[in-house]
Amino acid sequence: MSDFPASLALHERAQRVLAGGVSSQFRALGVPHPMAYVRAAGARVWDADGHALLDYTLSQGPCILGHSHPEVVARVQHAVAEAQLFAGQHLAEIELAETLQRLIPCAERVRFASSGSEAAQACIRLARAVTGRQKVIKFEGHYHGWLDSLAFGVAPAFDGANESAAPLPWCEGIATSAAQDVIVLPWNDLDAVGAAMARHGREIAAIITEPVMCNQGCIEPRPGFLEGLRALCDEHGAALLFDEIITGFRLSLNGAQGHYGVTPDLALFGKALGSGFPIAAICGRARWMAPLAENRAFHAGTMNGNNACVAAAAATLAVLERDDRAALRRIAQLGAALRDGLAEAGARHGHAVRAQGPGPMFHMAFATLPKAETYRHLAGDDRAAYRDFCAGMLREGVRLIERGLWYVSAAHTEDDIAATLAAASRVLGRLEKRGPVR
Ligand SMILES: Cc1ncc(COP(=O)(O)O)c(C=O)c1O
């Protein structure tokens, strides 16, 4: 018997009509089963059974200001009262692009899209159009959306082998021909990238990376890694692509590229840009955006630049920028306190808890290694234990992402963090012990 009977009943009903009972595959991973929700406001969501849950999923990242931020809602309401979609240019769209141009170092030109997956695809197309080359280097454990061209090496399993894995399709149904144009390398290993570029440099259109490996382990780049990628791309005439779908506006309003001082040729933003409304942005140097500007490469979308999404993004950026970016400072402080508190609670209860990441987002795991610097360092993480922890936290009224990533919003308070740490301590106390971090 589930502790969440209304959610379970809705999930069973959904399974009879929605494929797998969900509209996005990640939602199928929900513990104890995919949950159903009825309302959300600030740092909380209410599930179908009436529980108010403190939310650290933030809808997989977008709700950086918290749910239904009043300024976002008001601006969207005002915008849609005027029009939903011109499918033509409008002032708010141009102003939003100008804001990104001012904030994002590489954003000499901007193009709006509706999801991160298609923005990644558009960046790859631009890199191929400019270079006339086909191959793309991506990294183990990095997720850039569900489309075929980058759906390799997303979560490869390793059996201790040290050589780089062959491009492993992420799931069934991926075009095997797409594998020919993808080289998957270990992340944070500049020597491996240098060797691949020495061998294949003239065939490489782009290197795509998350500037922080957020989706797995929340691993920051080793000193010099991003700079090294920049230098290798310059040397070999390839595009450097930053996938800032998660880092975008969490690490800094100038993106990870502003935070680390390394400017890519192309970058994609999404998630937090729209506070839960489906908008993404392709930003790039004019030279790399030229195939779009000159109508040589095609990127389109009926819904792109629609009034609601543009209004939501404009409101989100305005709030984040206000008072000298106070909201982002607060998110970083609260996130760091939560991350450190979880590590401390783990140690206190004799668990091998690793909590790492910049703070505005971080990753928690029951781990064999105290610090992860590459995807392969995550191989010993006890993912089943973490799912047990998530289930326990849900019963305590805290909603978490089952693969370990935590997001903090501007709506969370010090009291929320304290309550979450108290809940975590209770759950860790009840969980079976798995030994201290080595
Ligand atoms: C780093 C990264 N890139 C791209 C995507 C794909 O974005 P979307 O889900 O909007 O298609 C995601 C989604 O989680 C992501 O985390």
The ligand as a Gaussian input file, in Angstrom:
#p B3LYP/6-31G(d) Opt

LIG

0 1
 C       22.331000      19.766000     -19.708000
 C       21.049000      19.570000     -20.457000
 N       21.018000      19.808000     -21.766000
 C       19.900000      19.657000     -22.501000
 C       18.734000      19.228000     -21.905000
 C       17.498000      19.043000     -22.728000
 O       16.601000      20.086000     -22.463000
 P       15.032000      19.870000     -22.694000
 O       14.554000      18.913000     -21.674000
 O       14.459000      21.250000     -22.549000
 O       14.867000      19.352000     -24.094000
 C       18.720000      18.959000     -20.532000
 C       17.497000      18.500000     -19.867000
 O       17.484000      18.037000     -18.763000
 C       19.914000      19.127000     -19.791000
 O       19.947000      18.863000     -18.476000

